Amino acid sequence: MTTKAGLIGILSGILATLILVYPLAINKSYSWIVAGAAGAALVVAVGGFLAARWSGSVERNRCAALGSLAGGLAGTLVFCWLGAAQAGLLVIESKPHAAFEAVTVVIRQTQTVFLVCFVGGILLGAIAGWLAHPRRGKGTDQFDKSAPQMALNASITALPACVVAATAFAALNAYMVYDTHGSRQDLSLGVPLLLVLISHSALLLVVPHEARQAEHRCGMDEVKMAAYVGIAAAPVLAFLLFLADGALLTRPLILGALLVEAVSSVRALQHLLGSILPGRTAFPTPQNSDEQAQAALFGSIAESHAPRLVVLCLGCGMMMVLPFHVTVVATLVNLASFLVATNGHFPIPAGGVAYNLYLFQFLVSSGLMVTASAILIGIYMLYLYVGRWFKRRASRTALIR
């Protein structure tokens, strides 16, 4: 279900971006911008509706969740491909008069545009997904366990990626933002922390569901790894933020987010102790040393299908890159373009507009996603090949015995 919703989200993001290209990058008249925004919003909403319907879910809450997934992904892609550049151009047009002011405005404007795209996409997709519920009859959802387990693997990837992105943004805040008197200007970590909280919440929803769906010991081991990621998220985030800038831990926003994270980590520990470990012991243990080695080193990857692994790697590659891009890379690209446009002079000289910013943001974001996905595909294809070789070797050894 998650894979289908993600595919719809990607297609919706592509179409919404194409709709917005002319009004934002070419015409720029108010009427065209309004029409383009309305058309893009409609595409995202329809995408959320289709994601819920195509998934085949008969549960209203899951329909809304799948719609919000598709809408949030579509909104994020619109930001990466078009919205981030638009934020940078708005900063250039605002003509800040000092370097520290420029950095502050770039970060604030980039985060604001991202929130509009991301939160707007989630809300539109959730409403459309909720409306897509069939309403006829009752029942429970049936899951295709041969499909790529995107929800589990993407959530395992997204949470560490969001923690790294929040830490990188904290370091950016600590070393780049100074006023004319040499005092550091503390900028909000709201967006990076929001992504951490959302990804952690998604992981907590996925873990108990996957624990109930597990059919063998190796499957439960994957769920156990997800629980470990959830348990480690809060202490690792606190430690990394302390290393990046210890003063952040005195701010109410940071402390509140870390408290919520601590509760989430405790909840993940409860899932581990209450259902995952007891459920794992209920499955049979591998009998000989070769089977034990295969289970420990390769899990069930030898039974995987290469095309499904490729789809899984594409989704995880996007989840690996997107948090870092929307919080750090997009900001740095906008800041670099701003400095190029000004030639180091404030205020901005006439005509100093970075016309190639749209193309640059598109190439950077797309390049990162393609590179991360390609690396994961290469690693997993090698892992699949070695896992199958090890399984054949273990089978031949068992026959000889």
C-alpha positions as CSV (number, residue, x, y, z in Angstrom):
1,M,0.0,0.0,0.0
2,T,2.8,2.4,0.9
3,T,4.6,1.8,-2.3
4,K,1.5,2.6,-4.4
5,A,0.9,5.8,-2.4
6,G,4.5,6.8,-2.9
7,L,4.3,6.2,-6.6
8,I,1.2,8.4,-6.8
9,G,2.9,11.0,-4.7
10,I,5.9,11.1,-7.1
11,L,3.6,11.4,-10.2
12,S,1.6,14.1,-8.5
13,G,4.7,16.0,-7.6
14,I,5.9,15.9,-11.2
15,L,2.6,17.1,-12.6
16,A,2.2,19.8,-10.0
17,T,5.7,21.1,-10.7
18,L,5.0,21.2,-14.5
19,I,1.8,23.2,-13.8
20,L,3.8,25.7,-11.7
21,V,6.7,26.2,-14.1
22,Y,5.0,28.7,-16.4
23,P,3.4,31.0,-13.8
24,L,6.5,31.0,-11.4
25,A,9.5,30.9,-13.7
26,I,8.2,32.4,-17.0
27,N,5.1,34.6,-16.8
28,K,5.0,35.6,-13.1
29,S,1.7,37.5,-13.4
30,Y,-0.5,37.4,-10.3
31,S,-3.4,35.8,-12.1
32,W,-1.2,33.1,-13.5
33,I,0.4,32.4,-10.2
34,V,-3.0,32.0,-8.5
35,A,-4.3,29.7,-11.3
36,G,-1.1,27.7,-11.2
37,A,-1.3,27.3,-7.4
38,A,-4.9,26.2,-7.6
39,G,-4.1,23.7,-10.3
40,A,-1.2,22.3,-8.4
41,A,-3.3,22.0,-5.2
42,L,-6.0,20.1,-7.2
43,V,-3.4,17.7,-8.6
44,V,-2.1,17.0,-5.1
45,A,-5.6,16.4,-3.7
46,V,-6.5,14.1,-6.6
47,G,-3.2,12.3,-6.0
48,G,-4.2,11.7,-2.3
49,F,-7.6,10.4,-3.4
50,L,-6.1,8.0,-5.9
51,A,-3.4,6.8,-3.5
52,A,-6.1,5.8,-1.0
53,R,-8.3,4.2,-3.6
54,W,-5.5,2.4,-5.4
55,S,-4.2,0.9,-2.1
56,G,-7.5,-0.9,-1.7
57,S,-7.8,0.0,1.9
58,V,-11.2,-0.2,3.6
59,E,-10.1,1.5,6.8
60,R,-10.8,5.2,6.9
61,N,-7.7,6.2,9.0
62,R,-5.4,4.3,6.7
63,C,-7.0,5.9,3.7
64,A,-6.3,9.3,5.2
65,A,-2.7,8.3,6.1
66,L,-1.9,7.0,2.6
67,G,-3.4,10.2,1.1
68,S,-1.3,12.3,3.4
69,L,1.8,10.3,2.5
70,A,1.2,10.9,-1.2
71,G,0.4,14.6,-0.6
72,G,3.4,15.2,1.6
73,L,5.8,13.5,-0.9
74,A,4.3,15.5,-3.8
75,G,4.6,18.8,-1.8
76,T,8.2,18.0,-0.9
77,L,9.1,17.3,-4.6
78,V,7.5,20.5,-5.7
79,F,9.6,22.3,-3.1
80,C,12.8,20.6,-4.3
81,W,12.2,21.1,-8.0
82,L,10.6,24.6,-7.9
83,G,9.7,26.0,-4.5
84,A,13.3,26.2,-3.1
85,A,14.4,28.3,-6.1
86,Q,11.3,30.5,-5.7
87,A,12.2,31.1,-2.0
88,G,15.7,32.1,-3.1
89,L,14.4,34.5,-5.7
90,L,12.1,36.1,-3.1
91,V,15.1,36.8,-0.9
92,I,17.0,38.3,-3.8
93,E,14.0,40.6,-4.5
94,S,13.7,41.6,-0.9
95,K,17.1,43.3,-1.0
96,P,18.5,42.7,2.5
97,H,21.2,45.3,3.5
98,A,23.7,43.3,5.4
99,A,25.3,39.8,5.2
100,F,23.9,38.5,8.5
101,E,20.5,39.7,7.5
102,A,20.8,37.9,4.2
103,V,21.6,34.6,5.8
104,T,18.7,35.0,8.2
105,V,16.2,35.8,5.5
106,V,17.5,33.0,3.2
107,I,17.0,30.4,6.0
108,R,13.6,31.8,7.1
109,Q,12.2,32.1,3.6
110,T,13.4,28.7,2.5
111,Q,11.8,27.0,5.5
112,T,8.6,28.9,5.1
113,V,8.2,27.8,1.5
114,F,9.0,24.3,2.4
115,L,6.3,24.3,5.2
116,V,3.7,25.6,2.7
117,C,4.5,22.9,0.2
118,F,4.9,20.0,2.7
119,V,2.2,20.8,5.2
120,G,-0.2,21.9,2.5
121,G,0.4,18.6,0.6
122,I,-0.2,16.6,3.8
123,L,-3.4,18.3,4.6
124,L,-4.8,18.1,1.0
125,G,-3.8,14.5,0.7
126,A,-5.2,13.5,4.0
127,I,-8.6,15.2,3.3
128,A,-8.8,13.6,-0.1
129,G,-7.7,10.2,1.2
130,W,-10.4,10.4,3.9
131,L,-13.0,11.2,1.3
132,A,-11.8,8.3,-0.8
133,H,-12.9,5.8,1.8
134,P,-15.4,3.4,0.2
135,R,-17.9,3.7,3.1
136,R,-19.6,0.5,2.0
137,G,-19.4,-2.4,4.4
138,K,-16.8,-3.1,7.0
139,G,-13.7,-5.2,7.2
140,T,-10.0,-5.2,7.7
141,D,-7.3,-4.4,5.2
142,Q,-5.5,-7.3,3.5
143,F,-1.8,-6.8,2.8
144,D,0.3,-8.2,-0.1
145,K,3.4,-9.5,1.7
146,S,5.2,-10.2,-1.6
147,A,5.2,-6.4,-2.3
148,P,8.2,-4.3,-1.3
149,Q,8.0,-3.6,2.4
150,M,8.3,0.1,1.8
151,A,6.7,1.4,5.1
152,L,9.2,-0.4,7.3
153,N,12.4,0.2,5.3
154,A,11.5,3.8,4.4
155,S,10.8,4.7,8.1
156,I,14.0,3.0,9.2
157,T,15.9,5.2,6.6
158,A,13.9,8.4,7.2
159,L,14.4,8.7,11.0
160,P,18.3,8.6,11.0
161,A,18.3,10.9,7.9
162,C,16.1,13.4,9.8
163,V,18.4,13.3,12.8
164,V,21.4,13.9,10.7
165,A,19.7,16.7,8.9
166,A,18.7,18.4,12.2
167,T,22.3,18.1,13.4
168,A,23.7,19.6,10.2
169,F,21.2,22.5,10.4
170,A,22.2,23.1,14.0
171,A,25.9,23.3,12.9
172,L,24.9,25.6,10.1
173,N,23.2,27.8,12.6
174,A,26.1,27.7,15.0
175,Y,28.9,28.7,12.6
176,M,27.2,30.9,9.9
177,V,24.7,33.3,11.4
178,Y,26.3,36.4,13.0
179,D,25.1,40.0,13.3
180,T,27.2,43.1,12.7
181,H,28.4,43.0,16.3
182,G,29.7,39.5,16.1
183,S,26.8,38.0,18.1
184,R,25.3,34.8,16.8
185,Q,21.7,35.0,15.7
186,D,19.8,31.8,16.9
187,L,17.5,30.6,14.1
188,S,14.6,28.3,14.6
189,L,15.2,24.5,14.4
190,G,11.5,24.1,14.0
191,V,11.5,22.5,10.5
192,P,14.3,20.0,11.1
193,L,12.8,19.0,14.4
194,L,9.4,18.7,12.9
195,L,10.8,16.2,10.4
196,V,12.4,14.2,13.2
197,L,9.1,14.1,15.1
198,I,7.1,13.1,12.0
199,S,9.5,10.4,11.0
200,H,9.7,9.0,14.5
201,S,5.9,8.9,14.8
202,A,5.7,7.1,11.5
203,L,8.2,4.5,12.7
204,L,6.1,4.0,15.9
205,L,3.0,3.3,13.7
206,V,4.9,0.9,11.5
207,V,6.7,-1.2,14.1
208,P,3.7,-2.8,15.9
209,H,1.9,-3.3,12.6
210,E,4.9,-5.1,11.0
211,A,5.4,-7.2,14.2
212,R,1.8,-8.5,13.8
213,Q,2.4,-9.2,10.1
214,A,5.8,-11.0,10.5
215,E,5.7,-14.6,9.4
216,H,9.2,-15.8,10.2
217,R,12.1,-15.1,12.5
218,C,14.1,-13.1,9.9
219,G,11.1,-10.8,9.3
220,M,10.8,-10.2,13.1
221,D,14.5,-9.4,13.1
222,E,13.9,-6.5,10.6
223,V,11.2,-5.2,12.9
224,K,13.6,-5.5,15.9
225,M,16.1,-3.4,14.0
226,A,13.4,-0.7,13.4
227,A,12.7,-0.7,17.1
228,Y,16.4,-0.3,17.9
229,V,16.4,2.8,15.6
230,G,13.4,4.2,17.4
231,I,15.0,3.6,20.8
232,A,18.3,5.2,19.8
233,A,16.8,8.3,18.1
234,A,16.3,10.5,21.2
235,P,19.7,10.0,22.9
236,V,21.6,10.2,19.6
237,L,19.8,13.4,18.6
238,A,20.5,15.0,22.0
239,F,24.1,14.0,21.8
240,L,24.6,15.3,18.3
241,L,22.9,18.6,19.0
242,F,25.1,19.0,22.0
243,L,28.2,18.5,19.8
244,A,26.9,20.9,17.2
245,D,26.0,23.6,19.6
246,G,25.5,22.9,23.3
247,A,23.7,26.2,23.8
248,L,20.7,24.8,21.9
249,L,19.9,22.5,24.7
250,T,18.9,25.4,26.9
251,R,16.2,26.6,24.5
252,P,12.5,25.7,25.3
253,L,11.8,24.6,21.7
254,I,14.7,22.2,21.6
255,L,14.0,20.8,25.1
256,G,10.4,20.3,24.3
257,A,11.2,18.4,21.1
258,L,13.8,16.3,22.9
259,L,11.2,15.4,25.6
260,V,8.7,14.3,22.9
261,E,11.6,12.3,21.3
262,A,12.4,10.7,24.6
263,V,8.8,9.6,25.0
264,S,8.8,8.2,21.5
265,S,12.0,6.2,22.2
266,V,10.5,4.8,25.4
267,R,7.5,3.8,23.4
268,A,9.7,2.0,20.9
269,L,11.4,0.2,23.8
270,Q,8.0,-0.9,25.0
271,H,7.2,-2.3,21.6
272,L,10.5,-4.2,21.6
273,L,10.0,-5.7,25.1
274,G,6.2,-6.2,24.9
275,S,5.7,-7.7,21.4
276,I,8.8,-8.0,19.2
277,L,11.1,-10.1,21.4
278,P,8.3,-12.4,22.7
279,G,7.0,-12.8,19.1
280,R,10.5,-13.5,17.9
281,T,10.9,-16.4,20.3
282,A,7.7,-18.0,19.0
283,F,9.3,-18.6,15.6
284,P,11.5,-21.7,15.1
285,T,15.2,-21.2,15.5
286,P,17.6,-22.3,12.7
287,Q,19.0,-25.7,13.5
288,N,22.4,-26.0,12.0
289,S,25.3,-23.5,11.8
290,D,24.9,-22.7,8.1
291,E,21.2,-21.8,8.6
292,Q,22.1,-19.7,11.6
293,A,24.8,-17.9,9.7
294,Q,22.5,-17.2,6.8
295,A,19.8,-15.9,9.1
296,A,22.3,-13.6,10.9
297,L,24.1,-12.3,7.8
298,F,21.5,-12.2,5.1
299,G,18.1,-12.6,6.7
300,S,15.5,-13.5,4.0
301,I,17.1,-11.5,1.2
302,A,17.8,-14.7,-0.8
303,E,14.0,-15.0,-1.4
304,S,13.7,-11.4,-2.6
305,H,12.9,-10.4,-6.2
306,A,15.4,-8.0,-7.8
307,P,12.7,-5.6,-9.3
308,R,11.0,-5.3,-6.0
309,L,14.4,-4.5,-4.3
310,V,15.0,-1.8,-6.9
311,V,11.7,-0.2,-6.1
312,L,12.5,-0.4,-2.4
313,C,15.9,1.2,-3.0
314,L,14.4,4.0,-4.9
315,G,12.0,4.8,-2.1
316,C,14.7,4.6,0.6
317,G,17.1,6.6,-1.5
318,M,14.6,9.5,-1.6
319,M,14.0,9.2,2.2
320,M,17.8,9.3,2.7
321,V,18.3,12.5,0.8
322,L,15.1,14.6,1.1
323,P,15.4,15.6,4.8
324,F,19.0,16.8,4.3
325,H,18.2,18.6,1.1
326,V,15.2,20.5,2.3
327,T,16.8,21.7,5.5
328,V,20.5,22.3,4.5
329,V,21.3,21.9,0.8
330,A,18.4,24.0,-0.5
331,T,19.4,26.7,2.0
332,L,23.0,26.7,1.0
333,V,22.2,26.7,-2.7
334,N,20.0,29.8,-2.2
335,L,22.6,31.5,-0.1
336,A,25.3,30.8,-2.7
337,S,23.0,32.1,-5.5
338,F,22.3,35.2,-3.4
339,L,26.0,35.9,-3.0
340,V,26.6,35.5,-6.7
341,A,23.8,37.8,-7.5
342,T,25.1,40.5,-5.2
343,N,28.8,40.1,-6.0
344,G,29.4,40.5,-2.3
345,H,27.8,44.0,-2.2
346,F,24.8,45.1,-0.2
347,P,22.3,46.3,-1.1
348,I,21.8,44.3,-4.3
349,P,22.9,46.1,-7.5
350,A,20.3,46.5,-10.2
351,G,19.7,43.4,-12.3
352,G,21.5,41.1,-9.9
353,V,19.0,38.2,-10.1
354,A,20.1,34.5,-10.4
355,Y,18.0,33.4,-13.3
356,N,19.5,29.9,-13.4
357,L,18.5,29.2,-9.8
358,Y,15.5,27.1,-10.8
359,L,17.7,24.8,-12.9
360,F,20.4,24.6,-10.3
361,Q,18.0,23.6,-7.5
362,F,16.4,21.0,-9.8
363,L,19.7,19.5,-10.8
364,V,21.1,19.4,-7.2
365,S,17.9,17.8,-5.7
366,S,17.4,15.3,-8.6
367,G,21.1,14.5,-8.6
368,L,21.2,13.7,-4.9
369,M,18.1,11.5,-5.1
370,V,19.4,9.6,-8.2
371,T,22.9,9.1,-6.7
372,A,21.6,7.9,-3.3
373,S,19.1,5.5,-5.0
374,A,21.8,4.2,-7.4
375,I,24.2,3.5,-4.5
376,L,21.5,1.6,-2.6
377,I,20.6,-0.4,-5.7
378,G,24.2,-1.4,-6.2
379,I,24.7,-2.4,-2.6
380,Y,21.4,-4.4,-2.4
381,M,22.0,-6.1,-5.7
382,L,25.4,-7.2,-4.5
383,Y,23.8,-8.3,-1.2
384,L,21.1,-10.2,-3.0
385,Y,23.7,-12.0,-5.2
386,V,25.9,-13.0,-2.2
387,G,22.9,-14.0,-0.2
388,R,21.7,-16.4,-2.9
389,W,25.2,-17.8,-3.3
390,F,25.4,-18.4,0.4
391,K,22.0,-20.1,0.4
392,R,23.0,-22.4,-2.5
393,R,26.3,-23.2,-0.7
394,A,24.4,-24.0,2.5
395,S,22.0,-26.3,0.6
396,R,24.8,-28.2,-1.0
397,T,26.5,-28.7,2.4
398,A,23.2,-30.0,3.9
399,L,22.8,-32.5,1.0
400,I,26.4,-33.8,1.6
401,R,25.7,-34.3,5.2
